[in-house]
Amino acid sequence: MLKPITRSRGSDYVVIVLAVLLITFGMAMLSSASSHISQTQTGGTLYYVTHQLLYGVLPGTILFLIASGIYYKRYEKLAVPLMLFGLVLLGLTLTPLAFTAKGAARWVSIGPITFQPSEPLKLFFILYLAAWLSSPKARDRHSNKGFIAFLFILGTVMGLLLKQPATSTALLIGVVATLMYIVSGARMMHLMITGAIVISGLAIAIWTAPYRMARIEAFMHPERNAQGSGYQVSQAKMAIGAGGIWGVGYGESTTKINSLPEPIGDSIFAVIGEETGFAGSLALIGLILALVVRIFIVAHETRDRFGHLLLVGFGSLIAVQSFVNIGAISGLLPSTGIALPFISYGSSALVVFMGILGIINNISKHQ
């Protein structure tokens, strides 16, 4: 049994304040971005924001409080069972329980509950990888045998995600896992091999799937198919451009009504850009950046290897996912369909990210 910790301090109020600001901002923008489609689909303007509150914010707050009170070292022994549980949940997307939308079976529906298994898998995989890389045999993890094991673990998870298909999530997990492996002391040759395998795998995945190839072509030449595969990015860039410095005003977006696909999902940053302008967009990016910096500061101060790698994984996840979403919507990266943490509509993702913040808060308490 783990011995109780003898040195503890209070909650990390920097993390808590930044989280509250991000979630509050996200709920406010979701209320605006969803008003039209909510009115059209349900007859009321508050359906999506109410759903996010009841199934995202409230359970997420409970999970945050629970995770903040559990000594994070306990997850080392739970890492393998949690990882297996995450793989089982992901495997349900290959069964009749899968809920298919927009051509992808990324959701599971059990009775009245619908959730996205890839979201908790992100958390479970980071927990597992941190425990695996910080084990007493950690040096063996960077031998040729350990490297092959790392590739097998990562390949299994990414393969299941690609099967859905969830290419962007698979790439996200691949990047985060590689960053954690680098920080844990990876050899340069292993990193080069990993890079070659990932690039080759992505090239094959893109080449063999017409919709993925269309996204790359739309990124390279958006003007050629502005009404097809390049439509979302074209409309998002127009919305952001229309916002100017200060925006057109809260609730005054026009693209969310007539032309912008997924205004409450991965395109919500375009609505933010249009309604709050460059100033509001920069403020949001600043909040996300401040949270990531705070996580890495705590990671730097953490003497425990497991806690250190957990924080690196969590900080990398928030940073990379935010960068990919904002980059794609701004036209700097190919369209991915990946959500903006704490902001986009999606209760599964919000609950998981709030649970992650709870674990971060607990690690910070014990430094």
C-alpha positions in Angstrom: 0.0 0.0 0.0 1.2 3.5 -0.8 2.4 5.5 2.1 0.5 8.7 2.8 2.3 11.9 1.7 3.7 14.0 4.5 4.2 17.2 2.7 1.3 18.9 1.0 0.2 22.4 0.2 -3.0 24.1 -0.9 -4.6 24.0 -4.3 -2.9 25.5 -7.3 -5.1 28.6 -7.7 -3.3 29.7 -10.9 -4.6 26.6 -12.6 -8.1 26.9 -11.0 -8.5 30.6 -12.0 -7.3 30.0 -15.6 -9.6 27.0 -15.9 -12.6 29.0 -14.6 -11.8 31.8 -17.1 -11.5 29.4 -20.0 -14.7 27.5 -19.2 -16.7 30.6 -18.6 -15.5 32.1 -21.8 -16.2 28.9 -23.6 -19.8 28.7 -22.3 -20.4 32.3 -23.2 -19.2 31.8 -26.8 -21.0 28.5 -27.1 -24.2 30.2 -26.1 -23.7 32.7 -28.9 -22.4 30.2 -31.5 -25.2 27.7 -30.9 -28.2 30.1 -30.6 -29.3 29.8 -34.3 -28.9 26.1 -34.8 -30.5 25.5 -31.4 -33.5 27.6 -32.4 -33.7 25.9 -35.7 -33.5 22.3 -34.3 -35.3 22.6 -30.9 -37.3 25.8 -31.0 -35.2 27.3 -28.2 -31.8 29.1 -28.1 -30.3 27.4 -25.1 -30.3 23.7 -25.9 -26.6 23.2 -26.5 -25.3 25.4 -23.8 -27.7 23.8 -21.3 -26.5 20.3 -22.4 -22.9 21.4 -22.1 -23.6 22.7 -18.6 -25.5 19.7 -17.3 -23.4 17.0 -19.0 -20.1 18.7 -19.2 -19.5 21.5 -16.6 -21.3 19.9 -13.7 -19.9 16.3 -13.9 -16.6 17.9 -14.9 -16.5 20.0 -11.7 -17.3 16.9 -9.6 -14.5 14.9 -11.3 -12.1 17.9 -10.8 -12.8 17.9 -7.1 -12.4 14.1 -6.8 -9.2 14.1 -8.8 -7.8 17.0 -6.8 -8.3 14.9 -3.6 -6.7 11.7 -4.8 -3.0 11.3 -4.4 -1.7 11.2 -7.9 0.8 8.4 -7.2 -2.1 6.0 -6.8 -2.6 6.1 -10.6 0.7 4.3 -11.1 -0.9 1.0 -10.0 -4.2 1.8 -11.8 -2.5 2.7 -15.1 -2.7 -0.7 -16.7 -6.4 -1.4 -15.7 -7.4 2.0 -16.8 -5.6 1.6 -20.2 -7.3 -1.7 -20.8 -10.6 -0.1 -19.9 -9.9 2.7 -22.4 -9.1 0.2 -25.1 -12.3 -1.7 -24.4 -14.3 1.5 -24.7 -12.6 2.3 -27.9 -13.3 -1.2 -29.2 -17.0 -0.6 -28.6 -16.9 1.7 -31.7 -16.5 -1.5 -33.7 -19.7 -3.0 -32.3 -23.4 -2.3 -32.8 -23.2 0.1 -29.9 -21.3 2.5 -32.1 -23.1 5.7 -33.0 -22.1 6.8 -36.5 -22.2 10.5 -37.6 -20.7 12.2 -40.6 -19.3 8.8 -41.8 -17.3 8.1 -38.7 -18.1 5.7 -35.8 -16.5 7.8 -33.0 -19.3 7.7 -30.5 -20.8 4.9 -28.4 -24.5 5.0 -27.4 -25.6 3.0 -24.3 -29.2 3.8 -23.5 -29.6 7.5 -23.0 -25.8 8.0 -22.7 -23.7 8.9 -25.7 -20.0 9.5 -25.4 -16.8 9.6 -27.3 -14.4 6.9 -26.1 -11.3 8.6 -27.6 -11.6 11.4 -25.0 -11.1 9.3 -21.9 -8.5 7.2 -23.8 -6.3 10.4 -24.1 -6.2 10.5 -20.3 -5.7 6.8 -19.7 -3.0 6.6 -22.3 -1.0 9.5 -20.8 -1.4 7.8 -17.3 -0.2 4.5 -18.7 2.7 5.9 -20.6 3.9 8.0 -17.7 3.8 4.9 -15.4 5.5 2.8 -18.0 8.3 5.3 -18.6 8.9 6.0 -14.9 8.9 2.4 -13.7 11.9 0.9 -11.9 12.9 -0.6 -15.3 12.7 2.8 -17.0 16.2 2.5 -18.5 15.1 -0.6 -20.4 12.3 1.5 -22.0 15.0 3.1 -24.2 16.7 -0.1 -25.2 15.9 -1.5 -28.6 13.5 -3.9 -27.0 11.8 -1.2 -25.0 11.6 1.0 -28.1 9.8 -1.8 -30.0 7.4 -2.2 -27.1 6.7 1.6 -27.3 6.0 1.4 -31.0 3.7 -1.5 -30.5 1.7 0.2 -27.7 1.5 3.4 -29.7 0.7 1.6 -32.9 -2.2 -0.3 -31.3 -3.9 2.8 -30.0 -3.4 4.8 -33.2 -4.5 1.8 -35.3 -7.8 1.6 -33.4 -8.3 5.3 -33.8 -7.6 5.2 -37.5 -10.2 2.5 -37.9 -13.1 4.8 -36.7 -11.7 6.8 -38.6 -10.3 9.5 -36.2 -7.1 10.5 -38.0 -6.6 13.8 -36.2 -7.0 12.2 -32.7 -4.5 9.4 -33.7 -2.0 12.0 -34.8 -2.5 14.0 -31.6 -1.9 11.0 -29.4 1.1 10.1 -31.5 2.7 13.6 -31.0 2.0 13.7 -27.3 3.4 10.1 -26.8 6.5 11.0 -28.7 7.0 14.2 -26.7 6.7 12.2 -23.5 9.2 9.6 -24.8 11.6 12.3 -25.7 11.4 13.9 -22.2 12.0 10.5 -20.6 15.3 10.2 -22.3 14.8 8.7 -25.8 17.8 8.0 -28.1 18.2 10.1 -31.2 18.1 7.1 -33.5 14.9 5.9 -32.0 13.4 9.4 -32.5 14.4 9.4 -36.2 12.9 5.9 -36.7 9.7 7.0 -34.9 9.5 10.1 -37.1 10.0 8.1 -40.3 7.3 5.6 -39.3 4.8 8.2 -38.3 5.3 10.2 -41.5 5.2 7.1 -43.7 2.0 5.9 -41.9 0.3 9.2 -42.3 1.3 9.3 -46.0 -0.3 5.9 -46.5 -3.4 6.8 -44.5 -3.9 10.0 -46.6 -3.1 8.3 -49.9 -5.6 5.5 -49.3 -8.5 7.7 -48.1 -10.0 10.2 -50.6 -11.4 12.5 -48.0 -8.0 12.8 -46.3 -6.4 13.6 -49.6 -9.1 16.2 -50.3 -8.3 18.0 -47.1 -4.6 18.2 -48.0 -5.5 19.5 -51.5 -7.9 22.0 -50.0 -5.1 23.2 -47.7 -2.5 23.5 -50.5 -5.0 25.0 -53.0 -8.1 26.3 -51.1 -9.1 28.5 -54.1 -9.6 25.5 -56.3 -12.5 24.0 -54.3 -13.8 26.8 -52.2 -17.3 25.3 -52.4 -16.2 21.7 -51.7 -13.4 20.4 -49.5 -12.1 23.9 -48.9 -15.4 25.4 -47.9 -15.1 25.2 -44.1 -11.6 26.8 -44.1 -12.7 29.5 -46.6 -15.7 30.4 -44.5 -13.7 30.3 -41.3 -11.1 32.7 -42.7 -13.8 35.0 -43.9 -15.4 35.0 -40.4 -12.1 35.7 -38.7 -11.3 38.5 -41.2 -14.7 40.1 -40.7 -14.0 40.5 -37.0 -11.2 43.0 -37.5 -9.5 44.2 -34.3 -12.5 44.4 -31.9 -15.1 42.1 -33.6 -18.6 42.7 -34.8 -20.0 42.3 -31.3 -21.2 39.4 -29.1 -24.0 37.4 -30.7 -23.7 39.4 -34.0 -21.9 36.7 -36.1 -23.6 36.2 -39.5 -21.4 33.3 -40.8 -22.6 31.1 -37.9 -26.2 31.4 -39.3 -25.8 30.8 -43.0 -22.4 29.5 -44.0 -20.0 28.3 -41.3 -19.9 24.5 -40.9 -19.6 23.2 -37.3 -19.9 26.6 -35.6 -20.2 25.0 -32.1 -17.5 22.3 -32.8 -14.1 22.7 -34.4 -15.1 26.0 -36.1 -16.0 27.8 -32.9 -12.7 29.8 -33.0 -14.0 31.4 -36.2 -17.1 32.6 -34.4 -14.9 34.0 -31.6 -12.7 35.7 -34.2 -15.7 37.3 -35.9 -17.5 38.4 -32.7 -14.6 39.4 -30.5 -12.0 40.2 -33.1 -8.3 39.9 -33.0 -8.3 41.2 -29.4 -10.7 38.5 -28.2 -8.9 35.8 -30.1 -5.6 36.9 -28.7 -7.0 36.9 -25.2 -8.2 33.3 -25.6 -4.9 32.2 -26.9 -3.2 34.0 -24.0 -5.4 32.1 -21.5 -4.6 28.7 -23.1 -0.9 29.6 -23.3 -0.8 30.7 -19.6 -2.4 27.4 -18.6 0.1 25.4 -20.6 3.1 27.4 -19.2 1.8 27.0 -15.7 1.6 23.2 -16.2 5.1 23.0 -17.5 6.3 25.2 -14.6 4.8 22.7 -12.1 6.4 19.9 -14.2 9.8 21.5 -13.9 9.4 21.8 -10.1 8.2 18.2 -9.7 10.9 15.8 -8.4 8.8 12.7 -8.9 9.4 11.2 -12.3 5.9 9.9 -12.7 4.3 13.2 -11.8 6.8 15.0 -14.1 5.9 12.9 -17.1 2.2 13.2 -16.4 2.4 17.0 -16.5 4.5 16.9 -19.7 1.8 14.7 -21.2 -1.1 16.8 -20.0 0.5 20.1 -21.0 1.5 18.8 -24.4 -2.1 17.5 -25.0 -3.7 20.9 -24.3 -1.0 22.8 -26.2 -0.9 20.6 -29.3 -4.7 20.1 -29.6 -5.3 23.9 -29.2 -2.5 24.7 -31.8 -3.9 22.2 -34.3 -7.5 23.5 -34.0 -6.6 27.2 -34.2 -4.1 26.5 -36.9 -6.6 24.5 -39.0 -9.4 27.1 -38.7 -6.9 29.9 -39.5 -5.7 28.1 -42.6 -2.2 27.5 -41.3 -2.7 23.8 -41.1 -4.9 21.3 -43.0 -8.4 20.8 -41.8 -8.5 18.2 -39.0 -11.9 18.3 -37.3 -10.3 18.4 -33.9 -12.0 20.4 -31.1 -10.7 23.4 -29.2 -10.1 22.3 -25.5 -12.5 23.9 -23.0 -14.3 25.8 -25.7 -15.9 23.6 -28.4 -19.2 21.8 -27.7 -18.7 18.3 -26.4 -19.4 17.1 -22.9 -17.1 14.0 -23.0 -14.1 16.2 -23.9 -14.9 18.8 -21.3 -15.3 16.3 -18.5 -12.0 14.6 -19.3 -10.1 17.9 -19.5 -11.5 19.0 -16.1 -10.5 15.6 -14.7 -7.0 16.2 -16.1 -6.9 19.7 -14.4 -7.9 17.9 -11.1 -4.9 15.6 -11.4 -2.6 18.6 -12.2 -3.9 20.4 -9.2 -3.2 17.3 -7.0 0.4 17.0 -8.3 0.9 20.7 -7.7 -0.3 20.3 -4.1 2.4 17.7 -3.3 5.5 19.6 -4.6 
